[in-house]
Amino acid sequence: SKRDLITKANQPRAVRSKPRSFMLATAGGAGIMRRVGRDRYPIEIVYWLKRGVRIKPAFGFKAKTSSTIGARFGINFVASLSDAMGHKG
């Protein structure tokens, strides 16, 4: 339906520059489509994003973030709270 179409302003420049390409969002995901030929149909799916896909963690961001928060959050929180309350220290 018209509600499922992504507006031109919200489309990536690469899609906007192609005259026969458009983006579509549905309950199952979102994708980039392209019309093949001059008619409305057939339509070719160029790229499709599925909803609810699990991505394996990479680069150790979660472990590094957790350890940094564990080491620094309490110290920073106490200092910020003390500063906000007008205490020196």
PDB file with one MODEL, atoms N, CA, C and O in Angstrom:
MODEL        1
ATOM      1  N   SER A   1       0.842  -1.185   0.000  1.00  0.00           N
ATOM      2  CA  SER A   1       0.000   0.000   0.000  1.00  0.00           C
ATOM      3  C   SER A   1       0.882   1.241   0.000  1.00  0.00           C
ATOM      4  O   SER A   1       2.102   1.144   0.129  1.00  0.00           O
ATOM      5  N   LYS A   2       0.262   2.396  -0.144  1.00  0.00           N
ATOM      6  CA  LYS A   2       1.033   3.645  -0.153  1.00  0.00           C
ATOM      7  C   LYS A   2       1.715   3.890   1.173  1.00  0.00           C
ATOM      8  O   LYS A   2       2.774   4.516   1.208  1.00  0.00           O
ATOM      9  N   ARG A   3       1.145   3.421   2.255  1.00  0.00           N
ATOM     10  CA  ARG A   3       1.747   3.612   3.574  1.00  0.00           C
ATOM     11  C   ARG A   3       3.060   2.834   3.697  1.00  0.00           C
ATOM     12  O   ARG A   3       3.959   3.259   4.423  1.00  0.00           O
ATOM     13  N   ASP A   4       3.181   1.712   3.004  1.00  0.00           N
ATOM     14  CA  ASP A   4       4.383   0.884   3.075  1.00  0.00           C
ATOM     15  C   ASP A   4       5.556   1.453   2.279  1.00  0.00           C
ATOM     16  O   ASP A   4       6.702   1.073   2.518  1.00  0.00           O
ATOM     17  N   LEU A   5       5.287   2.350   1.342  1.00  0.00           N
ATOM     18  CA  LEU A   5       6.364   2.917   0.534  1.00  0.00           C
ATOM     19  C   LEU A   5       7.171   3.911   1.358  1.00  0.00           C
ATOM     20  O   LEU A   5       6.610   4.686   2.133  1.00  0.00           O
ATOM     21  N   ILE A   6       8.468   3.886   1.191  1.00  0.00           N
ATOM     22  CA  ILE A   6       9.363   4.815   1.873  1.00  0.00           C
ATOM     23  C   ILE A   6       9.468   6.062   0.999  1.00  0.00           C
ATOM     24  O   ILE A   6       9.735   5.960  -0.198  1.00  0.00           O
ATOM     25  N   THR A   7       9.261   7.232   1.589  1.00  0.00           N
ATOM     26  CA  THR A   7       9.250   8.464   0.815  1.00  0.00           C
ATOM     27  C   THR A   7      10.610   8.725   0.162  1.00  0.00           C
ATOM     28  O   THR A   7      11.632   8.195   0.598  1.00  0.00           O
ATOM     29  N   LYS A   8      10.605   9.539  -0.876  1.00  0.00           N
ATOM     30  CA  LYS A   8      11.842   9.875  -1.583  1.00  0.00           C
ATOM     31  C   LYS A   8      12.868  10.499  -0.638  1.00  0.00           C
ATOM     32  O   LYS A   8      14.063  10.224  -0.749  1.00  0.00           O
ATOM     33  N   ALA A   9      12.406  11.338   0.291  1.00  0.00           N
ATOM     34  CA  ALA A   9      13.323  12.007   1.216  1.00  0.00           C
ATOM     35  C   ALA A   9      14.033  11.010   2.125  1.00  0.00           C
ATOM     36  O   ALA A   9      15.149  11.277   2.572  1.00  0.00           O
ATOM     37  N   ASN A  10      13.410   9.869   2.406  1.00  0.00           N
ATOM     38  CA  ASN A  10      13.991   8.867   3.296  1.00  0.00           C
ATOM     39  C   ASN A  10      14.743   7.765   2.556  1.00  0.00           C
ATOM     40  O   ASN A  10      15.229   6.825   3.185  1.00  0.00           O
ATOM     41  N   GLN A  11      14.844   7.862   1.256  1.00  0.00           N
ATOM     42  CA  GLN A  11      15.551   6.846   0.480  1.00  0.00           C
ATOM     43  C   GLN A  11      17.022   7.210   0.340  1.00  0.00           C
ATOM     44  O   GLN A  11      17.361   8.389   0.243  1.00  0.00           O
ATOM     45  N   PRO A  12      17.896   6.213   0.329  1.00  0.00           N
ATOM     46  CA  PRO A  12      19.319   6.485   0.094  1.00  0.00           C
ATOM     47  C   PRO A  12      19.524   7.113  -1.287  1.00  0.00           C
ATOM     48  O   PRO A  12      18.757   6.850  -2.213  1.00  0.00           O
ATOM     49  N   ARG A  13      20.541   7.928  -1.415  1.00  0.00           N
ATOM     50  CA  ARG A  13      20.830   8.622  -2.668  1.00  0.00           C
ATOM     51  C   ARG A  13      21.014   7.642  -3.828  1.00  0.00           C
ATOM     52  O   ARG A  13      20.610   7.929  -4.955  1.00  0.00           O
ATOM     53  N   ALA A  14      21.624   6.484  -3.550  1.00  0.00           N
ATOM     54  CA  ALA A  14      21.864   5.497  -4.612  1.00  0.00           C
ATOM     55  C   ALA A  14      20.555   4.995  -5.208  1.00  0.00           C
ATOM     56  O   ALA A  14      20.492   4.676  -6.396  1.00  0.00           O
ATOM     57  N   VAL A  15      19.512   4.925  -4.388  1.00  0.00           N
ATOM     58  CA  VAL A  15      18.212   4.466  -4.892  1.00  0.00           C
ATOM     59  C   VAL A  15      17.505   5.605  -5.616  1.00  0.00           C
ATOM     60  O   VAL A  15      16.916   5.397  -6.677  1.00  0.00           O
ATOM     61  N   ARG A  16      17.562   6.802  -5.052  1.00  0.00           N
ATOM     62  CA  ARG A  16      16.891   7.951  -5.670  1.00  0.00           C
ATOM     63  C   ARG A  16      17.441   8.250  -7.059  1.00  0.00           C
ATOM     64  O   ARG A  16      16.708   8.724  -7.927  1.00  0.00           O
ATOM     65  N   SER A  17      18.723   7.978  -7.274  1.00  0.00           N
ATOM     66  CA  SER A  17      19.339   8.308  -8.556  1.00  0.00           C
ATOM     67  C   SER A  17      18.953   7.323  -9.663  1.00  0.00           C
ATOM     68  O   SER A  17      19.144   7.622 -10.842  1.00  0.00           O
ATOM     69  N   LYS A  18      18.422   6.174  -9.308  1.00  0.00           N
ATOM     70  CA  LYS A  18      18.007   5.179 -10.299  1.00  0.00           C
ATOM     71  C   LYS A  18      16.519   5.366 -10.600  1.00  0.00           C
ATOM     72  O   LYS A  18      15.691   5.227  -9.700  1.00  0.00           O
ATOM     73  N   PRO A  19      16.167   5.676 -11.844  1.00  0.00           N
ATOM     74  CA  PRO A  19      14.768   6.000 -12.154  1.00  0.00           C
ATOM     75  C   PRO A  19      13.792   4.836 -11.990  1.00  0.00           C
ATOM     76  O   PRO A  19      12.612   5.076 -11.738  1.00  0.00           O
ATOM     77  N   ARG A  20      14.223   3.625 -12.117  1.00  0.00           N
ATOM     78  CA  ARG A  20      13.305   2.484 -12.046  1.00  0.00           C
ATOM     79  C   ARG A  20      13.413   1.737 -10.720  1.00  0.00           C
ATOM     80  O   ARG A  20      12.880   0.634 -10.601  1.00  0.00           O
ATOM     81  N   SER A  21      14.090   2.310  -9.717  1.00  0.00           N
ATOM     82  CA  SER A  21      14.275   1.664  -8.421  1.00  0.00           C
ATOM     83  C   SER A  21      13.427   2.355  -7.364  1.00  0.00           C
ATOM     84  O   SER A  21      13.144   3.549  -7.464  1.00  0.00           O
ATOM     85  N   PHE A  22      13.019   1.583  -6.336  1.00  0.00           N
ATOM     86  CA  PHE A  22      12.264   2.136  -5.228  1.00  0.00           C
ATOM     87  C   PHE A  22      12.473   1.259  -4.008  1.00  0.00           C
ATOM     88  O   PHE A  22      12.924   0.119  -4.115  1.00  0.00           O
ATOM     89  N   MET A  23      12.136   1.810  -2.836  1.00  0.00           N
ATOM     90  CA  MET A  23      12.253   1.059  -1.591  1.00  0.00           C
ATOM     91  C   MET A  23      10.861   0.698  -1.116  1.00  0.00           C
ATOM     92  O   MET A  23       9.905   1.440  -1.343  1.00  0.00           O
ATOM     93  N   LEU A  24      10.748  -0.454  -0.452  1.00  0.00           N
ATOM     94  CA  LEU A  24       9.464  -0.929   0.043  1.00  0.00           C
ATOM     95  C   LEU A  24       9.664  -1.520   1.423  1.00  0.00           C
ATOM     96  O   LEU A  24      10.598  -2.295   1.633  1.00  0.00           O
ATOM     97  N   ALA A  25       8.800  -1.168   2.373  1.00  0.00           N
ATOM     98  CA  ALA A  25       8.838  -1.736   3.720  1.00  0.00           C
ATOM     99  C   ALA A  25       7.562  -2.533   3.937  1.00  0.00           C
ATOM    100  O   ALA A  25       6.468  -2.052   3.642  1.00  0.00           O
ATOM    101  N   THR A  26       7.698  -3.751   4.452  1.00  0.00           N
ATOM    102  CA  THR A  26       6.548  -4.597   4.740  1.00  0.00           C
ATOM    103  C   THR A  26       6.697  -5.163   6.146  1.00  0.00           C
ATOM    104  O   THR A  26       7.690  -4.891   6.822  1.00  0.00           O
ATOM    105  N   ALA A  27       5.726  -5.942   6.588  1.00  0.00           N
ATOM    106  CA  ALA A  27       5.799  -6.566   7.906  1.00  0.00           C
ATOM    107  C   ALA A  27       6.967  -7.548   7.989  1.00  0.00           C
ATOM    108  O   ALA A  27       7.490  -7.793   9.076  1.00  0.00           O
ATOM    109  N   GLY A  28       7.376  -8.106   6.867  1.00  0.00           N
ATOM    110  CA  GLY A  28       8.459  -9.077   6.845  1.00  0.00           C
ATOM    111  C   GLY A  28       9.844  -8.478   6.699  1.00  0.00           C
ATOM    112  O   GLY A  28      10.840  -9.188   6.845  1.00  0.00           O
ATOM    113  N   GLY A  29       9.927  -7.198   6.417  1.00  0.00           N
ATOM    114  CA  GLY A  29      11.228  -6.563   6.252  1.00  0.00           C
ATOM    115  C   GLY A  29      11.135  -5.369   5.326  1.00  0.00           C
ATOM    116  O   GLY A  29      10.056  -4.814   5.118  1.00  0.00           O
ATOM    117  N   ALA A  30      12.260  -4.978   4.776  1.00  0.00           N
ATOM    118  CA  ALA A  30      12.309  -3.846   3.852  1.00  0.00           C
ATOM    119  C   ALA A  30      13.336  -4.156   2.776  1.00  0.00           C
ATOM    120  O   ALA A  30      14.269  -4.928   2.997  1.00  0.00           O
ATOM    121  N   GLY A  31      13.156  -3.547   1.609  1.00  0.00           N
ATOM    122  CA  GLY A  31      14.096  -3.838   0.550  1.00  0.00           C
ATOM    123  C   GLY A  31      14.125  -2.805  -0.546  1.00  0.00           C
ATOM    124  O   GLY A  31      13.309  -1.885  -0.595  1.00  0.00           O
ATOM    125  N   ILE A  32      15.078  -2.984  -1.414  1.00  0.00           N
ATOM    126  CA  ILE A  32      15.224  -2.150  -2.601  1.00  0.00           C
ATOM    127  C   ILE A  32      14.776  -2.996  -3.787  1.00  0.00           C
ATOM    128  O   ILE A  32      15.262  -4.109  -3.993  1.00  0.00           O
ATOM    129  N   MET A  33      13.845  -2.453  -4.560  1.00  0.00           N
ATOM    130  CA  MET A  33      13.289  -3.160  -5.709  1.00  0.00           C
ATOM    131  C   MET A  33      13.625  -2.381  -6.983  1.00  0.00           C
ATOM    132  O   MET A  33      13.914  -1.185  -6.943  1.00  0.00           O
ATOM    133  N   ARG A  34      13.580  -3.087  -8.103  1.00  0.00           N
ATOM    134  CA  ARG A  34      13.848  -2.438  -9.383  1.00  0.00           C
ATOM    135  C   ARG A  34      12.876  -3.002 -10.415  1.00  0.00           C
ATOM    136  O   ARG A  34      12.660  -4.212 -10.492  1.00  0.00           O
ATOM    137  N   ARG A  35      12.301  -2.109 -11.197  1.00  0.00           N
ATOM    138  CA  ARG A  35      11.413  -2.550 -12.276  1.00  0.00           C
ATOM    139  C   ARG A  35      12.272  -2.997 -13.454  1.00  0.00           C
ATOM    140  O   ARG A  35      13.232  -2.325 -13.831  1.00  0.00           O
ATOM    141  N   VAL A  36      11.916  -4.121 -14.016  1.00  0.00           N
ATOM    142  CA  VAL A  36      12.641  -4.669 -15.156  1.00  0.00           C
ATOM    143  C   VAL A  36      11.848  -4.332 -16.413  1.00  0.00           C
ATOM    144  O   VAL A  36      10.691  -4.731 -16.545  1.00  0.00           O
ATOM    145  N   GLY A  37      12.447  -3.621 -17.309  1.00  0.00           N
ATOM    146  CA  GLY A  37      11.755  -3.217 -18.535  1.00  0.00           C
ATOM    147  C   GLY A  37      10.972  -1.933 -18.331  1.00  0.00           C
ATOM    148  O   GLY A  37      11.166  -1.226 -17.342  1.00  0.00           O
ATOM    149  N   ARG A  38      10.082  -1.635 -19.275  1.00  0.00           N
ATOM    150  CA  ARG A  38       9.344  -0.378 -19.246  1.00  0.00           C
ATOM    151  C   ARG A  38       8.007  -0.492 -18.509  1.00  0.00           C
ATOM    152  O   ARG A  38       7.435   0.524 -18.115  1.00  0.00           O
ATOM    153  N   ASP A  39       7.514  -1.692 -18.321  1.00  0.00           N
ATOM    154  CA  ASP A  39       6.211  -1.882 -17.691  1.00  0.00           C
ATOM    155  C   ASP A  39       6.322  -1.870 -16.170  1.00  0.00           C
ATOM    156  O   ASP A  39       7.415  -1.868 -15.604  1.00  0.00           O
ATOM    157  N   ARG A  40       5.151  -1.861 -15.525  1.00  0.00           N
ATOM    158  CA  ARG A  40       5.110  -1.873 -14.057  1.00  0.00           C
ATOM    159  C   ARG A  40       5.685  -3.173 -13.503  1.00  0.00           C
ATOM    160  O   ARG A  40       6.361  -3.173 -12.475  1.00  0.00           O
ATOM    161  N   TYR A  41       5.415  -4.261 -14.180  1.00  0.00           N
ATOM    162  CA  TYR A  41       5.926  -5.574 -13.773  1.00  0.00           C
ATOM    163  C   TYR A  41       6.717  -6.150 -14.932  1.00  0.00           C
ATOM    164  O   TYR A  41       6.409  -5.804 -16.072  1.00  0.00           O
ATOM    165  N   PRO A  42       7.692  -6.985 -14.733  1.00  0.00           N
ATOM    166  CA  PRO A  42       8.129  -7.625 -13.493  1.00  0.00           C
ATOM    167  C   PRO A  42       9.002  -6.707 -12.633  1.00  0.00           C
ATOM    168  O   PRO A  42       9.581  -5.727 -13.102  1.00  0.00           O
ATOM    169  N   ILE A  43       9.064  -7.078 -11.347  1.00  0.00           N
ATOM    170  CA  ILE A  43       9.884  -6.368 -10.375  1.00  0.00           C
ATOM    171  C   ILE A  43      10.968  -7.316  -9.887  1.00  0.00           C
ATOM    172  O   ILE A  43      10.704  -8.488  -9.618  1.00  0.00           O
ATOM    173  N   GLU A  44      12.183  -6.806  -9.775  1.00  0.00           N
ATOM    174  CA  GLU A  44      13.310  -7.597  -9.299  1.00  0.00           C
ATOM    175  C   GLU A  44      13.713  -7.093  -7.904  1.00  0.00           C
ATOM    176  O   GLU A  44      13.828  -5.887  -7.686  1.00  0.00           O
ATOM    177  N   ILE A  45      13.925  -8.021  -6.968  1.00  0.00           N
ATOM    178  CA  ILE A  45      14.406  -7.646  -5.641  1.00  0.00           C
ATOM    179  C   ILE A  45      15.918  -7.516  -5.733  1.00  0.00           C
ATOM    180  O   ILE A  45      16.618  -8.481  -6.039  1.00  0.00           O
ATOM    181  N   VAL A  46      16.414  -6.314  -5.467  1.00  0.00           N
ATOM    182  CA  VAL A  46      17.844  -6.059  -5.540  1.00  0.00           C
ATOM    183  C   VAL A  46      18.492  -6.352  -4.187  1.00  0.00           C
ATOM    184  O   VAL A  46      19.562  -6.958  -4.117  1.00  0.00           O
ATOM    185  N   TYR A  47      17.827  -5.911  -3.112  1.00  0.00           N
ATOM    186  CA  TYR A  47      18.373  -6.079  -1.764  1.00  0.00           C
ATOM    187  C   TYR A  47      17.215  -6.188  -0.797  1.00  0.00           C
ATOM    188  O   TYR A  47      16.254  -5.428  -0.913  1.00  0.00           O
ATOM    189  N   TRP A  48      17.271  -7.119   0.165  1.00  0.00           N
ATOM    190  CA  TRP A  48      16.182  -7.308   1.110  1.00  0.00           C
ATOM    191  C   TRP A  48      16.721  -7.459   2.531  1.00  0.00           C
ATOM    192  O   TRP A  48      17.638  -8.246   2.767  1.00  0.00           O
ATOM    193  N   LEU A  49      16.160  -6.717   3.467  1.00  0.00           N
ATOM    194  CA  LEU A  49      16.511  -6.805   4.887  1.00  0.00           C
ATOM    195  C   LEU A  49      15.382  -7.510   5.621  1.00  0.00           C
ATOM    196  O   LEU A  49      14.233  -7.072   5.562  1.00  0.00           O
ATOM    197  N   LYS A  50      15.700  -8.597   6.313  1.00  0.00           N
ATOM    198  CA  LYS A  50      14.696  -9.327   7.077  1.00  0.00           C
ATOM    199  C   LYS A  50      14.626  -8.778   8.487  1.00  0.00           C
ATOM    200  O   LYS A  50      15.634  -8.332   9.035  1.00  0.00           O
ATOM    201  N   ARG A  51      13.441  -8.809   9.077  1.00  0.00           N
ATOM    202  CA  ARG A  51      13.279  -8.386  10.464  1.00  0.00           C
ATOM    203  C   ARG A  51      13.674  -9.535  11.388  1.00  0.00           C
ATOM    204  O   ARG A  51      13.461 -10.703  11.066  1.00  0.00           O
ATOM    205  N   GLY A  52      14.244  -9.196  12.523  1.00  0.00           N
ATOM    206  CA  GLY A  52      14.528 -10.199  13.553  1.00  0.00           C
ATOM    207  C   GLY A  52      15.720 -11.086  13.274  1.00  0.00           C
ATOM    208  O   GLY A  52      15.803 -12.185  13.823  1.00  0.00           O
ATOM    209  N   VAL A  53      16.633 -10.657  12.451  1.00  0.00           N
ATOM    210  CA  VAL A  53      17.821 -11.456  12.156  1.00  0.00           C
ATOM    211  C   VAL A  53      18.833 -11.282  13.283  1.00  0.00           C
ATOM    212  O   VAL A  53      19.091 -10.161  13.722  1.00  0.00           O
ATOM    213  N   ARG A  54      19.401 -12.377  13.746  1.00  0.00           N
ATOM    214  CA  ARG A  54      20.425 -12.320  14.792  1.00  0.00           C
ATOM    215  C   ARG A  54      21.797 -12.164  14.139  1.00  0.00           C
ATOM    216  O   ARG A  54      22.132 -12.854  13.177  1.00  0.00           O
ATOM    217  N   ILE A  55      22.571 -11.243  14.690  1.00  0.00           N
ATOM    218  CA  ILE A  55      23.919 -11.015  14.184  1.00  0.00           C
ATOM    219  C   ILE A  55      24.896 -11.368  15.293  1.00  0.00           C
ATOM    220  O   ILE A  55      24.768 -10.878  16.416  1.00  0.00           O
ATOM    221  N   LYS A  56      25.863 -12.210  14.987  1.00  0.00           N
ATOM    222  CA  LYS A  56      26.841 -12.622  15.983  1.00  0.00           C
ATOM    223  C   LYS A  56      27.719 -11.442  16.382  1.00  0.00           C
ATOM    224  O   LYS A  56      28.123 -10.650  15.530  1.00  0.00           O
ATOM    225  N   PRO A  57      28.018 -11.320  17.684  1.00  0.00           N
ATOM    226  CA  PRO A  57      28.899 -10.229  18.116  1.00  0.00           C
ATOM    227  C   PRO A  57      30.288 -10.362  17.489  1.00  0.00           C
ATOM    228  O   PRO A  57      30.805 -11.463  17.303  1.00  0.00           O
ATOM    229  N   ALA A  58      30.868  -9.218  17.173  1.00  0.00           N
ATOM    230  CA  ALA A  58      32.207  -9.206  16.597  1.00  0.00           C
ATOM    231  C   ALA A  58      33.019  -8.093  17.241  1.00  0.00           C
ATOM    232  O   ALA A  58      32.458  -7.139  17.781  1.00  0.00           O
ATOM    233  N   PHE A  59      34.302  -8.212  17.186  1.00  0.00           N
ATOM    234  CA  PHE A  59      35.246  -7.192  17.633  1.00  0.00           C
ATOM    235  C   PHE A  59      35.313  -7.011  19.143  1.00  0.00           C
ATOM    236  O   PHE A  59      36.080  -6.165  19.601  1.00  0.00           O
ATOM    237  N   GLY A  60      34.562  -7.748  19.934  1.00  0.00           N
ATOM    238  CA  GLY A  60      34.648  -7.665  21.385  1.00  0.00           C
ATOM    239  C   GLY A  60      34.095  -6.396  21.996  1.00  0.00           C
ATOM    240  O   GLY A  60      34.481  -6.041  23.110  1.00  0.00           O
ATOM    241  N   PHE A  61      33.195  -5.692  21.301  1.00  0.00           N
ATOM    242  CA  PHE A  61      32.640  -4.457  21.831  1.00  0.00           C
ATOM    243  C   PHE A  61      31.884  -4.671  23.135  1.00  0.00           C
ATOM    244  O   PHE A  61      32.012  -3.876  24.065  1.00  0.00           O
ATOM    245  N   LYS A  62      31.101  -5.738  23.208  1.00  0.00           N
ATOM    246  CA  LYS A  62      30.281  -5.975  24.397  1.00  0.00           C
ATOM    247  C   LYS A  62      31.160  -6.205  25.620  1.00  0.00           C
ATOM    248  O   LYS A  62      30.904  -5.620  26.673  1.00  0.00           O
ATOM    249  N   ALA A  63      32.177  -7.032  25.510  1.00  0.00           N
ATOM    250  CA  ALA A  63      33.058  -7.327  26.645  1.00  0.00           C
ATOM    251  C   ALA A  63      33.831  -6.077  27.066  1.00  0.00           C
ATOM    252  O   ALA A  63      33.952  -5.796  28.258  1.00  0.00           O
ATOM    253  N   LYS A  64      34.347  -5.336  26.104  1.00  0.00           N
ATOM    254  CA  LYS A  64      35.119  -4.129  26.401  1.00  0.00           C
ATOM    255  C   LYS A  64      34.239  -3.072  27.069  1.00  0.00           C
ATOM    256  O   LYS A  64      34.649  -2.441  28.043  1.00  0.00           O
ATOM    257  N   THR A  65      33.037  -2.885  26.544  1.00  0.00           N
ATOM    258  CA  THR A  65      32.109  -1.909  27.113  1.00  0.00           C
ATOM    259  C   THR A  65      31.714  -2.297  28.528  1.00  0.00           C
ATOM    260  O   THR A  65      31.703  -1.454  29.426  1.00  0.00           O
ATOM    261  N   SER A  66      31.392  -3.560  28.730  1.00  0.00           N
ATOM    262  CA  SER A  66      31.003  -4.028  30.064  1.00  0.00           C
ATOM    263  C   SER A  66      32.122  -3.835  31.076  1.00  0.00           C
ATOM    264  O   SER A  66      31.868  -3.406  32.202  1.00  0.00           O
ATOM    265  N   SER A  67      33.352  -4.144  30.695  1.00  0.00           N
ATOM    266  CA  SER A  67      34.460  -3.992  31.634  1.00  0.00           C
ATOM    267  C   SER A  67      34.736  -2.517  31.932  1.00  0.00           C
ATOM    268  O   SER A  67      35.047  -2.163  33.070  1.00  0.00           O
ATOM    269  N   THR A  68      34.625  -1.661  30.922  1.00  0.00           N
ATOM    270  CA  THR A  68      34.848  -0.227  31.127  1.00  0.00           C
ATOM    271  C   THR A  68      33.767   0.365  32.026  1.00  0.00           C
ATOM    272  O   THR A  68      34.070   1.139  32.934  1.00  0.00           O
ATOM    273  N   ILE A  69      32.519   0.009  31.779  1.00  0.00           N
ATOM    274  CA  ILE A  69      31.422   0.501  32.619  1.00  0.00           C
ATOM    275  C   ILE A  69      31.591   0.005  34.047  1.00  0.00           C
ATOM    276  O   ILE A  69      31.406   0.765  34.997  1.00  0.00           O
ATOM    277  N   GLY A  70      31.940  -1.261  34.200  1.00  0.00           N
ATOM    278  CA  GLY A  70      32.141  -1.818  35.537  1.00  0.00           C
ATOM    279  C   GLY A  70      33.245  -1.109  36.302  1.00  0.00           C
ATOM    280  O   GLY A  70      33.142  -0.933  37.516  1.00  0.00           O
ATOM    281  N   ALA A  71      34.287  -0.704  35.616  1.00  0.00           N
ATOM    282  CA  ALA A  71      35.426  -0.068  36.271  1.00  0.00           C
ATOM    283  C   ALA A  71      35.206   1.424  36.519  1.00  0.00           C
ATOM    284  O   ALA A  71      35.696   1.954  37.516  1.00  0.00           O
ATOM    285  N   ARG A  72      34.481   2.115  35.635  1.00  0.00           N
ATOM    286  CA  ARG A  72      34.418   3.578  35.700  1.00  0.00           C
ATOM    287  C   ARG A  72      33.068   4.173  36.086  1.00  0.00           C
ATOM    288  O   ARG A  72      33.020   5.304  36.569  1.00  0.00           O
ATOM    289  N   PHE A  73      31.970   3.444  35.887  1.00  0.00           N
ATOM    290  CA  PHE A  73      30.651   4.049  36.087  1.00  0.00           C
ATOM    291  C   PHE A  73      30.452   4.565  37.507  1.00  0.00           C
ATOM    292  O   PHE A  73      30.046   5.711  37.701  1.00  0.00           O
ATOM    293  N   GLY A  74      30.732   3.733  38.489  1.00  0.00           N
ATOM    294  CA  GLY A  74      30.526   4.125  39.883  1.00  0.00           C
ATOM    295  C   GLY A  74      31.314   5.368  40.255  1.00  0.00           C
ATOM    296  O   GLY A  74      30.780   6.277  40.890  1.00  0.00           O
ATOM    297  N   ILE A  75      32.574   5.415  39.867  1.00  0.00           N
ATOM    298  CA  ILE A  75      33.443   6.550  40.168  1.00  0.00           C
ATOM    299  C   ILE A  75      32.907   7.820  39.503  1.00  0.00           C
ATOM    300  O   ILE A  75      32.806   8.866  40.144  1.00  0.00           O
ATOM    301  N   ASN A  76      32.566   7.723  38.227  1.00  0.00           N
ATOM    302  CA  ASN A  76      32.058   8.885  37.494  1.00  0.00           C
ATOM    303  C   ASN A  76      30.704   9.337  38.025  1.00  0.00           C
ATOM    304  O   ASN A  76      30.440  10.536  38.107  1.00  0.00           O
ATOM    305  N   PHE A  77      29.848   8.392  38.384  1.00  0.00           N
ATOM    306  CA  PHE A  77      28.523   8.731  38.896  1.00  0.00           C
ATOM    307  C   PHE A  77      28.630   9.498  40.212  1.00  0.00           C
ATOM    308  O   PHE A  77      27.976  10.526  40.389  1.00  0.00           O
ATOM    309  N   VAL A  78      29.449   9.004  41.129  1.00  0.00           N
ATOM    310  CA  VAL A  78      29.618   9.665  42.424  1.00  0.00           C
ATOM    311  C   VAL A  78      30.182  11.068  42.229  1.00  0.00           C
ATOM    312  O   VAL A  78      29.710  12.014  42.859  1.00  0.00           O
ATOM    313  N   ALA A  79      31.182  11.215  41.366  1.00  0.00           N
ATOM    314  CA  ALA A  79      31.782  12.531  41.112  1.00  0.00           C
ATOM    315  C   ALA A  79      30.765  13.482  40.488  1.00  0.00           C
ATOM    316  O   ALA A  79      30.702  14.649  40.876  1.00  0.00           O
ATOM    317  N   SER A  80      29.973  13.011  39.536  1.00  0.00           N
ATOM    318  CA  SER A  80      28.970  13.852  38.887  1.00  0.00           C
ATOM    319  C   SER A  80      27.852  14.242  39.846  1.00  0.00           C
ATOM    320  O   SER A  80      27.397  15.386  39.841  1.00  0.00           O
ATOM    321  N   LEU A  81      27.412  13.302  40.661  1.00  0.00           N
ATOM    322  CA  LEU A  81      26.362  13.588  41.638  1.00  0.00           C
ATOM    323  C   LEU A  81      26.854  14.605  42.661  1.00  0.00           C
ATOM    324  O   LEU A  81      26.126  15.526  43.031  1.00  0.00           O
ATOM    325  N   SER A  82      28.074  14.437  43.109  1.00  0.00           N
ATOM    326  CA  SER A  82      28.663  15.367  44.069  1.00  0.00           C
ATOM    327  C   SER A  82      28.770  16.765  43.465  1.00  0.00           C
ATOM    328  O   SER A  82      28.477  17.761  44.126  1.00  0.00           O
ATOM    329  N   ASP A  83      29.191  16.828  42.204  1.00  0.00           N
ATOM    330  CA  ASP A  83      29.307  18.111  41.515  1.00  0.00           C
ATOM    331  C   ASP A  83      27.933  18.751  41.340  1.00  0.00           C
ATOM    332  O   ASP A  83      27.788  19.959  41.528  1.00  0.00           O
ATOM    333  N   ALA A  84      26.936  17.966  40.987  1.00  0.00           N
ATOM    334  CA  ALA A  84      25.580  18.479  40.784  1.00  0.00           C
ATOM    335  C   ALA A  84      24.989  19.016  42.097  1.00  0.00           C
ATOM    336  O   ALA A  84      24.211  19.970  42.090  1.00  0.00           O
ATOM    337  N   MET A  85      25.357  18.410  43.190  1.00  0.00           N
ATOM    338  CA  MET A  85      24.836  18.839  44.489  1.00  0.00           C
ATOM    339  C   MET A  85      25.652  20.001  45.052  1.00  0.00           C
ATOM    340  O   MET A  85      25.310  20.528  46.111  1.00  0.00           O
ATOM    341  N   GLY A  86      26.725  20.414  44.368  1.00  0.00           N
ATOM    342  CA  GLY A  86      27.519  21.552  44.778  1.00  0.00           C
ATOM    343  C   GLY A  86      28.593  21.231  45.776  1.00  0.00           C
ATOM    344  O   GLY A  86      29.143  22.142  46.394  1.00  0.00           O
ATOM    345  N   HIS A  87      28.916  19.962  45.959  1.00  0.00           N
ATOM    346  CA  HIS A  87      29.972  19.567  46.886  1.00  0.00           C
ATOM    347  C   HIS A  87      31.301  19.554  46.156  1.00  0.00           C
ATOM    348  O   HIS A  87      31.366  19.198  44.979  1.00  0.00           O
ATOM    349  N   LYS A  88      32.317  19.927  46.822  1.00  0.00           N
ATOM    350  CA  LYS A  88      33.675  19.833  46.264  1.00  0.00           C
ATOM    351  C   LYS A  88      34.242  18.474  46.628  1.00  0.00           C
ATOM    352  O   LYS A  88      33.978  17.945  47.708  1.00  0.00           O
ATOM    353  N   GLY A  89      35.017  17.922  45.724  1.00  0.00           N
ATOM    354  CA  GLY A  89      35.645  16.670  46.128  1.00  0.00           C
ATOM    355  C   GLY A  89      35.700  15.761  45.022  1.00  0.00           C
ATOM    356  O   GLY A  89      36.197  14.644  45.164  1.00  0.00           O
TER     357      GLY A  89
ENDMDL
END
